[in-house]
Amino acid sequence: MKLLFENWRKYIVESKKEDKEREEFKPHKMYDPKTGKSEKAETYERHKELNKKGWVHEKPDIDEAKNKDGKEQGGDGKACWKGKKYAGRDDDGSDICVPMEEEEKKACTPQKGKRYADRVDGKCRSYGQAGKESDGTDRIEPGTDKGHAYCARSAKIKKCKEPPCANDLSRKKWHCKGDRSVPS
């Protein structure tokens, strides 16, 4: 009889605890510890279902399987195609490959002694002489004798293997057309 009363007391305490959890429940993400797949638990019931399956609240650090090329591979040993990453398996057993989030690249900063920096084909290219003229005016003055002289000199510079190089970018700033500088 004593055991019956103890079990009844546990049942009452647990049901009160569950009611309190149900009232305080807020939708949140849960993660599969094996695949890292996430799902939002919108209801308390769905939360309990995922909890029974072993899903957790913190995103797991899963060691992704890599193939010999260093790419993430699926369960079948084949890697996802370029720009995609492995995200688990479907119900029918096929791999799921999802697009990778592109990292936002920082703005380029000019190297020492250079005035400008632009990103070209993913690489930062620095060009242009830093500073101002002795009288405080801008060094780049398209359409002037100085501009014509720069364009004539830079037109003779050999083309680079991977354009646009620093010379091409500088000529664009000076508005060079051939060996002349055209005012903007």
N, C-alpha and C positions, 0 to 999 in steps of 0.2 A: 504494500500500500504506500509505503514511504517513497519508493521508487516512482510510482505513478504520479505522486504530487510533485516530485522533483522534475520529472519530464514535462508535466503540465506547466510549471513555473518557467522552465526554459523556453517552451513554446510561446508563452505569453510575452516574455522579454524579447525574444527574437522577432516576433510579429510587430511589436512596438518599434523595435530598432529598424525593421524593414519599412514600416510606414514613415518613419522619420526620414530615412534615406530617400524614399520615393518623393516626399515633399521637397527635399533639398536638392533633388537631382537637376543637373543642368546638362544639356547636350554637349558632348565633347568627343574628341577623336580617340580611337583605340587602335592598337597596332598588333599585327600578327608577328610573334617573335621569330618565326621561321623565315618568312619572306620579307618582312618589313612593310607589307601592304597595310594601308590605313583605311579606316571606315569610321564615319561619324555615327555615334550612338545617339540617335534622336530621342529615344524613349528609354525609360528605366528597364522595361522588359528586354529591349534589344541589348542594353548594357549587360544585363544578367546572362543573356545567351552568349555574347562574345566572351564574357568572363568565364563561362563554363568551357568554352573552346580553348581557353588558355591565353586569350588576347590580353595585352597589358596597356597601361596608360602612357608609358614612356616609349619613345621611338627606339627600337633596339639597334645596336651597332652590329649589323650582320656583315660577315666577311664574304664579300661577293666572290663568286667563283670566276676565275679569269682563265682565258685560253692562252695558248703560247704567244699570241700577239699582244697580250695584256688587256684585251677587251673583255667586258663582262659577257659571260656565256650563260645560256639557259640550261635546263635540265637535260636537254638532248645533246649538249656539248657544242652546239653551234652558237656563234656570237650574234648579237643583234647588229643590224646594219648601222652605218655611220649616222651619228646624231641621235641615236636611240639608246636606251639602257634597259636592262632586264628588270622586270617588275613582277615576277612570279609566273604561275601557271594558271591557265584557264580551267574550267570544269571538265573540258574534254581532254586535258593533258597537254595542250599546245602552249608554247611560251608566249608571254605578253611582253612586248617591247614598247616602251613609251618614250616620247620626245624628251631630250635632256633640256634642262633650263640653262639658257645661255648666261654666262657670268657677265655682269656689266663691267666693261673695261674702264679703268681710270683714265682721266684726261692726260694727254701727253704733256710733259714739261720739257722746255728746251734745255739742251746741254749747255755747259758753261761756255760763254762767248757767243751763243746763238740767241736769236730773238724769237723765232717761231718754232712750233713743233706741231706736226700733223700726223694722224694715224693713216698709214697707207698699207693695205693688205695685212692688217693686224699688227704692223710694226710701227713704232714711233720714229719719225724722221725729223731731225732738227736742221734748220737752215736760217740764213739771214744773219747779218752782223748785228750784234746787240748794241744798245746805246743810242745816243742822239748825236747830231752834229755839234761842233763847238759853240755855235750860236743858238743851240737849243731846238732847232728844227728837226723834223723827221729825216732819217737817212734816205728813206725811199721816196723819191720824187719823180714819178713817171712823167714823161714828156719834156724833161729838161736835158741840158747838155750832159749832165752827170748820168742821167738815165740812158741816154743814147750810148755813152761810153761803156756803161755796164753791159748793155745788151750786145754791143759789138764784141766785147771781150768774152762774154759768156756763150755767145753763139759758136765760138771756136772750140769750146770744151767738148771733148769726146762724149758721146752718149753712153749712159750707164747700161748695164746688163739687165737690171730690174727696174724699169721706170715706174712711177716718177721718182727720180732721185732729187737730192737737195738742189742741184742746179735747175732742174725743171720747175721746182716749186718756187725758187727765187725769181726766175724769169717770169713766172705767172704774176708774182707780186709787183714786179717792175712793169708789167703790161708790155712785155717784149713781143714784137712782131718782126721776125728776122733779126736784123742788127739795129733796129730802131725801137725806141720806147714811145708808146702811144699814150697821150694823156687820158685819164679816165673820165 
